[in-house]
Amino acid sequence: MKNIPYAAQSIEDDDVAAVAQALKAPYLTQGPLVGRFEQAVAAYCDAKYAVALNSGTSALHAACFAAGINNGAEAITSPITFVATANAVLYCGGRPVFADVQAGTINIDPAQIAARIKKKTRAILPVHFAGQPCEMEKISRLAKKHRLTVIEDACHALGAEYNGKKVGSCRYSDMTVVSFHAVKHITTGEGGMVLTNRLDLYKKMLMFRTHGITRETSAEGAWYYEMRFLGYNYRITDFQCALGNSQLKKLDRFVARRREIAARYHAAFGKMAGVTTLDEKPGCRSAWHIYPIMVKADRRKVFDKLRRSGIGVNVHYLPVYLQPYYQEMGYKKGQCPQAERYYEKAITLPLYPKMTDRDIEAVIKAVGDAL
Ligand SMILES: *Cc1c(COP(=O)(O)O)cnc(C)c1O
């Protein structure tokens, strides 16, 4: 029996060669490849500025810091996300507030966001679940009305499009965060980036990445640098960015293959009464980071059967506020009923560019047998 994982990176010979070359260069950490990678991703997404960091999580932290989230501030996000989205708000001393998702897309519902905006609200963090962009026009209108900062968590959505523009262009937001973790669309091992069109935010995040230090002033002499606020060492290395630059050239090919696999799943599961899939909305071109289905039958039984037949299924995600740490903080069960209903029925199927057509058929057959 062949095991099919739920995700896998695609590292090819030219990726290996690019990293090997970078390892022999004089710079190991902060070299020219970091800036080159930032410029290349910014150009791909059509954003003005980009800051590369050592993970998507530190990129979220940098964005929340730049947005001015601090003690007492609230930020509204989706409960159906990786914990890092909400944790980044906590890192800054803020309080994540969860707005429920829409049934068809499992993306945050703008009406639910509107209902949770208060005086203390500072930011909105929509998460483009599974790779499909949220309703950014509506979210951006809400943000303008209430003077809120919008940070897109696009860790599932590099290569996706909304209204004909690449996610990351920040047309409807202040900042967009992507991840280059191994399971994501392209990888640097660990890594992340924030895209923005705002120079003020860009400058803040550059300093945040390296201890809050700037070398802008040389009042004392050429050796001189100043620490202006408490930052971190969130720097990514040059050889990781060598991998990133090499991978970026393949992003469109990877996304095309992901979309092809999703289309085959859609066609097959559309005919199975016991399975519901995510809708792709008009104006949205999903990058299909993951392929979640909802099953009518007992989820646990279907999941265990699939695992036993070698299909590396997973579940994305337990609503963040149901995590023990969040429960201890006092977040109540029942606050986002749609998210909880989704979680009870969700199974994520394998989806990655180097899946073969036979792998796809094997997954479809296994799902049919497991229902
Ligand atoms: C992967 C991911 C992150 C965090 O990225 P890392 O690079 O693993 O730190 C944040 N949010 C979402 C939705 C993710 O999928």
The ligand as an SDF file (V2000), in Angstrom:
LIG
                    3D

 15 15  0  0  0  0  0  0  0  0999 V2000
    1.2700   28.2570    7.8540 C   0  0  0  0  0  0  0  0  0  0  0  0
    0.3650   29.2590    8.4290 C   0  0  0  0  0  0  0  0  0  0  0  0
    0.8090   30.2590    9.3020 C   0  0  0  0  0  0  0  0  0  0  0  0
    2.1770   30.3120    9.9010 C   0  0  0  0  0  0  0  0  0  0  0  0
    3.2090   30.1260    9.0620 O   0  0  0  0  0  0  0  0  0  0  0  0
    4.6070   29.5220    9.5670 P   0  0  0  0  0  0  0  0  0  0  0  0
    5.4860   29.8660    8.4270 O   0  0  0  0  0  0  0  0  0  0  0  0
    4.4090   28.0590    9.7490 O   0  0  0  0  0  0  0  0  0  0  0  0
    5.0030   30.2080   10.8170 O   0  0  0  0  0  0  0  0  0  0  0  0
   -0.0980   31.2230    9.6870 C   0  0  0  0  0  0  0  0  0  0  0  0
   -1.3710   31.2060    9.2860 N   0  0  0  0  0  0  0  0  0  0  0  0
   -1.8390   30.2440    8.4820 C   0  0  0  0  0  0  0  0  0  0  0  0
   -3.2720   30.2910    8.0660 C   0  0  0  0  0  0  0  0  0  0  0  0
   -1.0050   29.2270    8.0500 C   0  0  0  0  0  0  0  0  0  0  0  0
   -1.4920   28.2610    7.2670 O   0  0  0  0  0  0  0  0  0  0  0  0
  1  2  1  0
  2  3  1  0
  2 14  2  0
  3  4  1  0
  3 10  2  0
  4  5  1  0
  5  6  1  0
  6  7  2  0
  6  8  1  0
  6  9  1  0
 10 11  1  0
 11 12  2  0
 12 13  1  0
 12 14  1  0
 14 15  1  0
M  END
$$$$
